[in-house]
Structures are given as C-alpha cells and as structure tokens.
C-alpha cells in the first residue's frame, strides 16, 4: 500500500511541475484495452489524451487486430485517428511486428511498426517506421521498464525524432496494470506536418485485459 501511495504522490508532483516549467512539459493519460477473442486473436484498443495545461490538447484513438503466431511473436494491424489544437486531423494506418524473449531476470521486447499517415485537411501524407526495443525487470517498487524509440521517415529517409522511456509498473487488479512513465522526446527535423514538438512527457498508462469468454488453447 505504501509504495502505491508513494507512486501516486510522485505523479501529482510531476503533473504539477508541467504547468510550472513551460509548454514543453506534457501530461499524457493513456488507456490500453486488450480484448481476447481466442488464444490466437485479440482486439487491441487505446485512447490517449495529452495536455500541457496551457494551450495544447491532443486526442488519439487506435484499434487493431492482433494475431499471436506463438508465445513470443505476434503481428497486428489497425487504424488510428489523431486530432488536437496543435495537430492536424490525421488518419493513420499501422502494422506491428512484436517479439519478446527472456534472459535471466530480464524481459526483452522488440516492436517494429510501419505507419501510413494521411492528413486530409491539408492533403498530405507521410510514411514512417518506428522501432521500440524495451527491457523490463522486477524491483521492490514494481517492474522497471527502459527503452528507446526512433521515428524514421521514409519520404525522404531521415530520423525525425527519438524517444527515451523510463517507467515503473504495478498491478492494481488481476487484469489491470498501471504504469508511471517518463518520456524524453528529441526532435531532429521539422518536416512532419504540424507534429507535436514535446521535450518531456509524464505518462500515466493503464493496461486492461478483458477475457469475455473462457477458451482453450
């Protein structure tokens, strides 16, 4: 109980600091839902909201169908919509390839994502690749996760930005995880259409799994 209270105290302090230190400090609230349809298939949906407590707001909703090839490798494809005060309305198609492995007490995951971004209001499009390696290990206050994620534009070929992740995850219920995460995003180009240019983000991330029916392998 004490670690949970401590974690949420840190959240409040960090969120409070976003309104003090400037526009590049972003609070990000993110809910992930996984609905298992069978042992092999699931529908993955997430809803996100970002705010700098000044003039920026950004909403996103994404959903996709995931197929587990085996216990360590799965693929996913879906669609996403983004809109906000500092972002053009965007329709985004995506395809994921995810792999995970364990070595001793460390859990490694790799996600390769292809994205096709469409901006109907300005009649533009963009194609990019995102690579997200992560490592997770258990500690006394929860599971610690570390990772990076470069964003690589394909037209023309260049790294547009890169994220660094640091998070702590704890179970709140049997099927629900809560993560407090710090994200440092560095931008290397200004070619992406009206992209949110954030330097520091504090994300509260909820992962919720639903098993609507019991099924066998």
FENCOR-V87251 format. One line per field, one symbol per residue. ss: DSSP state (a for helix, b for strand, c for the rest). phi: phi as a letter, one per 40 degrees, with the letter a starting at -180 (. if undefined). burial: I if it has 16 or more other ideal C-beta (glycine too) atoms within 10 Angstrom, else O. Layout:
BEGIN
ss = ???
phi = ???
burial = ???
END
This chain:
BEGIN
ss = caaaaaaaaaaaaaaaaaaaacccbbbbbbbbbbbbccccbbbbbbbbbbbcccccbbbbbbbbbbbbccccbbbbbbbbbbbbccbbbbbbbbbbbbbbbbbccbbbbbbbbbbbbbbccccbbbbbbbbbbbbbbbbccbbbbbbbbbbbbbccbbbbbbbbbbbbbbbbbccbbbbbbbbbbbbccccccccccccbbbbbbbbbbbbcccccc
phi = .cdcccccccdcccccccccchcccbcbbbbbbbbccaccbabbbabbababgbbbbababaaabbbccacbaabaaababbaicbacdbbbcabbbbbbabbfcbbbbbbbbbbbcbbccbfbaababbbbcbbbacbcbhccbbabacbbcbbccaccaabbbaabbbcbbdbbbbbbbbbbbbbbabcccfccbbbbbbbbbbbbbbbcacabc
burial = OOOOOOIOOOOOOIIOOIOOOOIOIIIIOIOIIIOIOOOOOIIIIIOIOIIIOOOIOIOIOIOIOIOIOOOOOIOIOIOIOIOIOIIIOIOIOIOIOIOOOOOOOOIOIOIOIOIOIOIOOOOOOIOIOIOIOIOIOOOOOIIOIOIOIIIOIOOOOOOIIOIOIOIIIOOOOOOOIIIIIOIOIOIOOOOIOOIIOIOIIIIIIIIIOOOOOOOOO
END
